[in-house]
Amino acid sequence: MGSSDGIRCMLLRGGTSKGAYFVADDVPADAETRDDLLLRIMGTPDARQIDGLGGAHPLTSKVAIVRRSTEPDVDVDYLFLQIGVEKATVATTQTCGNLLAGVGPFAVERGLVEAEGDHAVIRIRLVNTGDVATATFPLENGMPRYDGEASIDGVPGTAAPIELESGGIRPLFPTGNVTDLVAGRTVTLVDNGMPVVLLRPEDVGATGRETPEALESDAAVRAAVEEVRRHAGPVMGLGDVTDQTVPKMILVSPPTAGGAVATRAFIPHRVHSSIGVLMAASVAAGVCVPGAVGADAARLPEGEPDAGLSIDVEHPSGILTSRVRVAVDDQGVWHATSASLRTARKIFDGTVFPRPRR
């Protein structure tokens, strides 16, 4: 596809991320051809992504591809692609709960679903993981309303609330264990929508209080975290994760800002300026289970996890609240569901022109 062939595209902020959203019919069906196109659209590989839409950071180098779903009781399918910045990579092994916040509004904008009344309730299949989420958000004259009074840490101003609910399909702990010994460290391997590894900061030479920039500049800490990540991948059933973006590595420590638990999230090589919504859901569910890494450091609210708890997850930009319900079944298998408040905003809608070549 040449540089003169424009592609219909919408840029939205979803949660604390930003991405390019496409209708599936507007991009090539062949994965290799599609990925080449997206790299040229985003301006990868280049540390500045100066010749594309990418914002020179993993949080702003993301793509969502959406189509009408053929699955029963599902409205749309959402495929997430993490586009590399300095390296020409397109990863599909994870999903993104922040861009998920924009999928419902985008689907309404593009006419993929019909919405009436004051609110839309849209069922979304997360193609990358097989999970199903429900997005609820306000409408105005049949279209998404973006203005509102809801606020989320890491995003300036306020916007209309978007409620996301997901989880409960797969076991919370991929290995069946509350803790595992991986690369010589005791960790908790959790998947409540996003595969994550919960780590004690001191086990990798950190405190859990560092800024993202300080952690990224500490070669010893980064090497220790990556060692655990590479060993955790096969244990979690993810295979060789050397070139993958999962699992996410989360340093968990006692809260300092009135929340339930403090976090620093490696995603996996950069450190998140806040935390992804599904990462937070996995952290929140994990620390509710006695014996899990981080459970002893967490200050949980009163109540029973199986009835639902609102867990305030601290991150470098503030707090993300994830409401989780965590319970163990008759076979001793833990399961969890999560709900969170996000916002989204349409930034532009139009035609993007890819670079003619990489």
Secondary structure, DSSP 8 states (H G I E B T S, - for coil): --TT--EEEEEEEETTEEEEEEEGGGS-SSHHHHHHHHHHHHT-S-TT-TTSS--SSGGGSEEEEEEE--STT--EEEEEEEE-SSS--EE-SS--HHHHHHHHHHHHHTTSS---SSEEEEEEEETTT--EEEEEEEEETTEE----SB--TTS-S-B--EEEEEE-SS-SSTTS-S-EEETTEEEEEEESSSEEEEE-GGGGT--S---HHHHHH-HHHHHHHHHHHHHHHHHTT----TTS--SEEEEEE--SSSSSEEEEEESSSSB-SS--HHHHHHHHHHHTSTTSTTTTT----SS-GGG-EEEEEEETTEEEEEEEEEEE-TTS-EEEEEEEEE-EEEEEEEEE---S--
